[in-house]
Amino acid sequence: MAPTIPPAYDALMDVVRGRRTSRAFDADYEVPREHFDLILEAARHGPSGANAQPWHFIVVTEPGLKEQLGDYFVAEARRRGKLRMKFPTPNYSGMKTAPGLVVVVGDFRYTRAFPVLGDGSELDRMYHENAERILLQSVAAATMSAHLAASALGYAVWWVTAIGQEEAQNSFKPLLGVPDDLSVLDIMCFGPPAQPPYKRWKKDLDEIRSWDRFDMTKYQSPEDIDDWVRTTRAKVMYKDERLVD
C-alpha cells in the first residue's frame, strides 16, 4: 500500500514547483511592508549550525540604492564580456526597478561557535574552513525560506548569488552601511513579473538520487561537465523547460 501523503506536503510542493525566476518586474508595483515582514519571518525560522542564525537582511526601498546596485552588476557583466568568459549573463538592469529587494548579510565571526582551535595552525585552518561552509549553508537555508515565502505570496523571485569578490564587498558595504567585518552574500529581488515567467529545466529524480552509496553510473567526469557547459548550459539557464531538447 502506498503511503498517505499529508496535505501539508502537497501544499509545500505547490509552492516549490510554482516558484519562478524573473529578471524583469512590474516597476509600478509597491510591495506592502507587511509582505517584507512575512518573507523575513520565514527566513528567521531557517535552520543554522549551532543555532547561530548568522544572518541579517537589509530591505532596500530607495530607488537610488537599487540603481547603484544594478549599475554595479551591469558593469560587471560588461567586464565579463570583454574578458570573453562566454557566460550567458542575464540583464541585470531589472534589479533597478525590482519592487522588492533584500540584501542578505552574513556574519562569519560566528565561526567561533564551532569547534576551532584558534591557534593559527593548519588543523585550525581546516576547522575554520568547515565552520565557514556551515555558516554559508545556514544563510542559504534562510534565504531559500525567504524565496519560498515570496513565491507563496504570489511573487516571482530572483536570487542574485555569490557576491564574493572583494571589489563587490568594497562597493556594497559603504553603500549599504554594512560593517567591515560582515559580508554581503546575496541579493533577493521579487515582485510581479513584467512578463509571464517560465519553468526552467530540472534534472530527473533518478539522476540525482543514489541509495546507500554513490551510484557511479551517475558520476560525471570533468570531461562530461566540460561538454555540458559547452553544449547544454546556455539551453537550460534562461529558457523554458519545454524548449530544452
Secondary structure as the mmCIF struct_conf table of DSSP 4:
data_model
#
loop_
_struct_conf.conf_type_id
_struct_conf.id
_struct_conf.beg_label_comp_id
_struct_conf.beg_label_asym_id
_struct_conf.beg_label_seq_id
_struct_conf.end_label_comp_id
_struct_conf.end_label_asym_id
_struct_conf.end_label_seq_id
HELX_LH_PP_P HELX_LH_PP_P1 ALA A 2 PRO A 6
HELX_RH_AL_P HELX_RH_AL_P1 PRO A 7 GLY A 18
STRN STRN1 THR A 21 THR A 21
BEND BEND1 ARG A 23 ALA A 24
STRN STRN2 PHE A 25 PHE A 25
TURN_TY1_P TURN_TY1_P1 ALA A 27 ASP A 28
HELX_RH_AL_P HELX_RH_AL_P2 ARG A 33 ARG A 44
TURN_TY1_P TURN_TY1_P2 HIS A 45 HIS A 45
HELX_RH_3T_P HELX_RH_3T_P1 GLY A 49 ASN A 51
STRN STRN3 TRP A 55 VAL A 59
HELX_RH_AL_P HELX_RH_AL_P3 PRO A 63 LYS A 82
TURN_TY1_P TURN_TY1_P3 LEU A 83 ARG A 84
HELX_RH_3T_P HELX_RH_3T_P2 TYR A 92 THR A 97
BEND BEND2 PRO A 99 PRO A 99
STRN STRN4 GLY A 100 GLY A 106
HELX_RH_3T_P HELX_RH_3T_P3 PHE A 108 ALA A 113
BEND BEND3 PHE A 114 PRO A 115
BEND BEND4 ASP A 119 ASP A 119
HELX_RH_AL_P HELX_RH_AL_P4 GLU A 122 ALA A 152
TURN_TY1_P TURN_TY1_P4 LEU A 153 GLY A 154
STRN STRN5 ALA A 156 VAL A 160
HELX_RH_AL_P HELX_RH_AL_P5 GLU A 166 LEU A 176
TURN_TY1_P TURN_TY1_P5 GLY A 177 GLY A 177
TURN_TY1_P TURN_TY1_P6 ASP A 180 ASP A 181
BEND BEND5 LEU A 182 LEU A 182
STRN STRN6 SER A 183 GLY A 191
BEND BEND6 PRO A 192 PRO A 192
STRN STRN7 PRO A 193 PRO A 193
BEND BEND7 ALA A 194 GLN A 195
HELX_LH_PP_P HELX_LH_PP_P2 LYS A 199 LYS A 199
STRN STRN8 ARG A 200 ARG A 200
HELX_LH_PP_P HELX_LH_PP_P3 TRP A 201 TRP A 201
HELX_RH_AL_P HELX_RH_AL_P6 LEU A 205 ILE A 208
BEND BEND8 TRP A 211 ARG A 213
HELX_RH_3T_P HELX_RH_3T_P4 MET A 216 LYS A 218
HELX_RH_AL_P HELX_RH_AL_P7 PRO A 222 THR A 231
TURN_TY1_P TURN_TY1_P7 THR A 232 THR A 232
HELX_RH_AL_P HELX_RH_AL_P8 ARG A 233 MET A 237
BEND BEND9 TYR A 238 LYS A 239
STRN STRN9 ASP A 240 ASP A 240
HELX_RH_3T_P HELX_RH_3T_P5 GLU A 241 LEU A 243
#
